[in-house]
Amino acid sequence: MRSFLVGLGIGIGLGVLFAPMSGEETRTNLRDRANDLADQARETYEQGRDRVRTGVASIRDMAQRATGTTGNAGGIVATGSPETNL
């Protein structure tokens, strides 16, 4: 029993001695990492959104140049059916 308590004391002492951070520091570190990940996700989302907007604008410009139009000419709305868009 005595050797168990000595071993327990040594284990607790070594655990405290080699513990990388306190609980407060660990929570702060986790919060900072979570904020960094959220910022990175937000930035990635915004970059993707901008790329999609640029692609859509490019496709729209190419379509307008190909058809010779500049937007919704005369209020005609395309229905997607070739027969009604003549």
Secondary structure, 3 states (H helix, E strand, C coil): CHHHHHHHHHHHHHHHHHCCCCHHHHHHHHHHHHHHHHHHHHHHHHHHHHHHHHHHHHHHHHHHHHHCCCCCHHHCCCCCCCCCCC
